């Protein structure tokens, strides 16, 4: 799998679901991996998911 940005972290809120934040280029590098679609918990279409966790695309990691 690709290297992620040093500021990568999940959006964790008490009682709420986890959300992974990726920039468009990070997300593209993840979905271009040949193994991405082999896992049923992954989906590149909305609602995007990686390893069963929701994914949100952000312009950069200053946005949440």
Secondary structure, 3 states (H helix, E strand, C coil): CCCCCCCCCEECCCCCCCEEEECHHHHHHHHCCCCHHHCCCCECCCCCEECCEEEEECCCCCCC
